[in-house]
Amino acid sequence: MDSLISPAPGTHAPRWVYWLPAALLLALGWPLEGQEPIDSRRPVASRPQLQQALADAEAIANSPAYSESFREGKLADAANIRERLIEGDFYVGDQIDIRVDGDTAGLGGLQQVRPGRVLALQGLPDIPLRGVLRSELEQYLTEQLGRFLRSPHVTAQPLIRLTILGGVGTPGFHQLNADMLLSDALMAAGGISNATDLPKSKIMRGEQEILSGEEFARGVTDGVSLDQLNLRAGDVIEVGIVSKTNWLTTTRTILAIPAIIISIWGLGSLFGIW
């Protein structure tokens, strides 16, 4: 019986020993490296979904079935999701488009998150937003306004303040819907062109790289939303640009090399160096 578990000295384990863990992971719904599925049905994640995503990321980060670099990426993802669950989604500079049925006090309209991460609606005490997710916003605002209004019906569209640079038509600061697809965000920034190189793109949060390379390109083609990428105010999307070679300058340089060699040889001969 032991020989079925551990191979005898000098022998090799059967092949199924190596691929069985991967098969089990697939059966459990875990992704193989580089093949993580995207759930496009939830452009704005709920708290239970984020908690599940955190558990999945931590499980993959601690699994020897994946490469070290992939596990490190999942560890970073877990840290971002954990911070999001604690701090919420709203930061200073974000905007929220609020509509309140029967609003006669001017509470609705485009409101900006103010210092202290609060929402200041006319005539009401500041509403704190720390710890609130985008998916929780409407219910949360309904509860808060319900302290002062009778049975308010609130709709709210959260916007994220992002910087989009590089290979887009109108680089700069953009306020974008949180449920917007990454591809649509690039279009809102003027669109891409033949000079755009998506695999050279990346998303930065300060010095931290959130997404880059082929994963960025796959996020565009797979229809991933800004919320699914766990983006927040201040993040920078750097869209790659195709490298351009100045062939005229290169040709002139190549043609100049023989002349330089001849000149050096002539000077060397003149002064008796060779």
C-alpha positions as CSV (number, residue, x, y, z in Angstrom):
1,M,0.0,0.0,0.0
2,D,2.9,2.4,0.8
3,S,4.3,2.0,-2.7
4,L,1.1,3.6,-4.1
5,I,1.8,6.7,-2.1
6,S,5.6,7.0,-2.1
7,P,7.7,5.6,-5.0
8,A,10.4,3.2,-4.2
9,P,14.0,4.5,-4.2
10,G,15.4,4.9,-7.7
11,T,12.0,5.0,-9.3
12,H,9.8,7.9,-10.6
13,A,6.4,8.7,-9.4
14,P,3.6,8.1,-12.0
15,R,2.6,11.2,-14.0
16,W,-0.8,11.5,-12.3
17,V,0.9,12.4,-9.0
18,Y,2.0,15.7,-10.7
19,W,-1.2,16.7,-12.5
20,L,-3.6,15.5,-9.9
21,P,-3.3,18.7,-7.7
22,A,-4.0,20.9,-10.7
23,A,-7.0,18.8,-11.6
24,L,-8.3,19.1,-8.1
25,L,-7.9,22.9,-8.2
26,L,-9.9,23.0,-11.4
27,A,-12.6,20.9,-9.8
28,L,-12.7,23.4,-6.9
29,G,-13.1,26.3,-9.3
30,W,-9.6,27.7,-8.7
31,P,-7.8,29.1,-11.8
32,L,-4.7,27.8,-13.3
33,E,-1.9,30.3,-13.5
34,G,-2.6,33.0,-16.2
35,Q,-6.2,31.7,-16.6
36,E,-8.1,33.5,-13.9
37,P,-11.8,33.8,-15.0
38,I,-13.4,37.2,-15.0
39,D,-17.0,37.5,-13.7
40,S,-18.4,40.3,-15.9
41,R,-21.8,39.9,-14.3
42,R,-20.8,41.9,-11.2
43,P,-19.2,45.2,-12.4
44,V,-19.5,46.5,-8.8
45,A,-18.5,44.0,-6.1
46,S,-20.5,43.4,-2.9
47,R,-18.9,42.9,0.5
48,P,-19.5,39.1,0.4
49,Q,-18.0,38.9,-3.1
50,L,-14.9,40.8,-1.9
51,Q,-14.6,38.6,1.1
52,Q,-14.7,35.6,-1.1
53,A,-12.2,37.1,-3.5
54,L,-9.9,37.8,-0.5
55,A,-10.2,34.2,0.6
56,D,-9.5,32.9,-2.9
57,A,-6.5,35.2,-3.3
58,E,-5.0,34.2,0.0
59,A,-5.5,30.5,-0.8
60,I,-3.7,30.8,-4.1
61,A,-0.9,32.8,-2.5
62,N,-0.3,30.0,0.0
63,S,-0.6,27.2,-2.6
64,P,2.6,25.5,-3.9
65,A,0.7,24.7,-7.1
66,Y,1.5,28.1,-8.5
67,S,4.8,29.9,-9.4
68,E,6.3,32.2,-6.9
69,S,5.7,35.3,-9.0
70,F,2.0,34.4,-9.5
71,R,1.6,33.8,-5.8
72,E,3.3,37.2,-5.0
73,G,0.8,38.9,-7.3
74,K,-2.1,37.2,-5.5
75,L,-0.6,38.3,-2.1
76,A,-0.6,41.9,-3.4
77,D,-4.2,41.5,-4.6
78,A,-5.2,40.2,-1.2
79,A,-3.7,43.2,0.5
80,N,-5.6,45.6,-1.8
81,I,-8.9,43.8,-1.2
82,R,-8.3,43.7,2.5
83,E,-7.6,47.4,2.6
84,R,-10.7,48.1,0.5
85,L,-12.9,46.1,2.9
86,I,-11.6,48.2,5.8
87,E,-11.3,51.6,4.3
88,G,-14.1,51.5,1.8
89,D,-14.1,52.9,-1.8
90,F,-14.5,56.6,-1.4
91,Y,-11.5,59.1,-1.2
92,V,-11.1,62.8,-1.3
93,G,-11.8,64.1,-4.8
94,D,-14.2,61.3,-5.9
95,Q,-17.6,62.5,-7.1
96,I,-21.1,61.0,-6.5
97,D,-24.0,61.8,-8.7
98,I,-27.0,61.7,-6.3
99,R,-30.7,61.8,-7.1
100,V,-33.4,62.1,-4.4
101,D,-37.0,61.7,-5.4
102,G,-39.0,64.8,-4.5
103,D,-35.8,66.7,-3.6
104,T,-36.7,70.3,-2.8
105,A,-33.7,71.1,-0.6
106,G,-31.0,70.8,-3.2
107,L,-29.6,67.6,-1.7
108,G,-29.0,65.9,-5.1
109,G,-26.6,66.6,-8.0
110,L,-23.0,66.0,-8.4
111,Q,-21.3,66.0,-5.0
112,Q,-17.6,65.7,-4.2
113,V,-16.1,63.7,-1.4
114,R,-14.5,66.3,0.9
115,P,-11.5,66.2,3.2
116,G,-12.1,63.8,6.0
117,R,-13.8,61.5,3.4
118,V,-17.2,63.0,4.1
119,L,-20.2,64.0,2.0
120,A,-21.5,67.5,2.7
121,L,-25.1,67.9,1.6
122,Q,-26.8,71.2,1.9
123,G,-28.3,71.8,5.4
124,L,-27.3,68.3,6.7
125,P,-24.5,67.2,9.0
126,D,-21.5,65.7,7.2
127,I,-22.0,62.1,6.1
128,P,-18.9,59.9,6.7
129,L,-17.9,57.6,3.9
130,R,-15.0,55.7,5.3
131,G,-15.6,52.0,5.2
132,V,-18.5,52.3,2.7
133,L,-18.2,50.2,-0.5
134,R,-19.7,51.4,-3.8
135,S,-22.2,48.6,-3.8
136,E,-23.4,49.7,-0.4
137,L,-23.7,53.4,-1.2
138,E,-27.3,53.8,-2.2
139,Q,-28.6,51.8,0.9
140,Y,-26.2,53.7,3.1
141,L,-27.3,57.1,1.8
142,T,-30.9,56.1,2.1
143,E,-30.4,55.3,5.8
144,Q,-28.5,58.5,6.4
145,L,-31.0,60.7,4.7
146,G,-33.8,58.8,6.3
147,R,-32.8,60.4,9.6
148,F,-34.0,63.8,8.2
149,L,-36.4,62.9,5.4
150,R,-39.4,60.7,5.3
151,S,-38.9,57.5,3.3
152,P,-36.4,59.0,0.8
153,H,-35.7,57.1,-2.4
154,V,-32.0,57.7,-3.3
155,T,-30.1,56.7,-6.4
156,A,-26.3,57.3,-6.5
157,Q,-23.7,56.8,-9.2
158,P,-20.1,56.8,-7.8
159,L,-17.3,58.2,-9.9
160,I,-13.6,57.5,-9.5
161,R,-11.0,60.3,-10.1
162,L,-8.2,58.6,-12.2
163,T,-5.3,59.9,-14.2
164,I,-4.9,58.3,-17.6
165,L,-1.7,59.0,-19.4
166,G,0.2,57.7,-22.5
167,G,-1.3,56.2,-25.6
168,V,-4.8,57.8,-25.4
169,G,-6.4,60.7,-27.2
170,T,-6.9,63.0,-24.2
171,P,-4.5,62.2,-21.4
172,G,-5.2,63.8,-18.0
173,F,-7.5,63.6,-15.0
174,H,-10.9,61.9,-15.5
175,Q,-13.9,61.3,-13.3
176,L,-15.2,57.9,-14.4
177,N,-18.2,55.7,-13.4
178,A,-17.0,52.9,-11.1
179,D,-18.8,50.3,-13.0
180,M,-17.3,51.4,-16.3
181,L,-15.3,48.7,-18.2
182,L,-11.5,49.4,-18.5
183,S,-12.0,49.4,-22.2
184,D,-14.7,52.1,-22.0
185,A,-12.4,54.1,-19.6
186,L,-9.8,54.2,-22.3
187,M,-12.4,55.4,-24.8
188,A,-13.6,58.1,-22.4
189,A,-10.0,59.3,-22.3
190,G,-10.0,59.8,-26.1
191,G,-9.6,56.2,-27.2
192,I,-6.6,54.3,-28.4
193,S,-4.8,54.3,-31.7
194,N,-2.3,52.3,-33.8
195,A,0.4,53.9,-31.6
196,T,-1.1,52.2,-28.5
197,D,0.6,49.2,-27.1
198,L,-1.7,47.6,-24.5
199,P,0.8,45.0,-23.2
200,K,3.2,47.8,-22.3
201,S,0.5,49.4,-20.1
202,K,0.2,49.4,-16.3
203,I,-1.8,50.8,-13.5
204,M,0.1,52.4,-10.6
205,R,-0.9,53.4,-7.1
206,G,2.0,55.5,-6.0
207,E,5.0,53.2,-6.3
208,Q,2.9,50.1,-6.3
209,E,2.0,48.4,-9.6
210,I,-1.6,47.2,-9.5
211,L,-1.8,45.7,-13.0
212,S,0.5,45.5,-16.0
213,G,1.5,43.8,-19.2
214,E,-0.6,41.0,-20.6
215,E,-2.9,41.1,-17.6
216,F,-3.7,44.7,-18.5
217,A,-4.4,43.8,-22.1
218,R,-6.6,40.8,-21.0
219,G,-8.5,43.1,-18.7
220,V,-9.4,45.3,-21.7
221,T,-10.4,42.4,-23.9
222,D,-12.2,40.4,-21.2
223,G,-14.5,43.3,-20.1
224,V,-13.2,44.0,-16.6
225,S,-14.7,47.0,-14.7
226,L,-12.7,49.6,-12.8
227,D,-14.4,48.4,-9.6
228,Q,-13.3,44.8,-10.3
229,L,-9.7,46.1,-10.6
230,N,-10.1,47.5,-7.0
231,L,-9.2,51.0,-8.3
232,R,-9.6,54.1,-6.2
233,A,-9.0,57.8,-6.4
234,G,-5.5,58.8,-7.4
235,D,-4.6,55.7,-9.3
236,V,-2.8,56.2,-12.6
237,I,-3.4,54.3,-15.8
238,E,-0.3,54.5,-18.0
239,V,-1.3,53.3,-21.5
240,G,1.7,51.9,-23.4
241,I,2.9,53.5,-26.6
242,V,4.6,51.7,-29.5
243,S,8.3,52.4,-29.7
244,K,9.2,54.4,-32.8
245,T,12.6,54.0,-34.4
246,N,14.0,57.0,-36.3
247,W,15.2,55.1,-39.3
248,L,16.7,58.2,-40.9
249,T,18.9,58.8,-37.9
250,T,19.8,55.1,-37.6
251,T,20.8,54.9,-41.3
252,R,22.9,58.0,-41.0
253,T,24.7,56.6,-38.0
254,I,25.4,53.3,-39.8
255,L,26.7,55.0,-42.9
256,A,28.9,57.3,-40.7
257,I,30.7,54.3,-39.0
258,P,33.0,53.4,-42.0
259,A,33.9,57.1,-42.4
260,I,34.8,57.3,-38.7
261,I,36.9,54.1,-38.9
262,I,38.8,55.4,-42.0
263,S,39.4,58.7,-40.3
264,I,40.8,57.1,-37.2
265,W,43.0,54.8,-39.3
266,G,44.3,57.8,-41.3
267,L,45.1,59.8,-38.2
268,G,46.9,56.7,-36.7
269,S,49.0,56.3,-39.8
270,L,49.8,60.0,-39.9
271,F,51.1,60.0,-36.4
272,G,52.8,56.6,-36.7
273,I,50.5,54.9,-34.2
274,W,50.1,52.0,-36.7
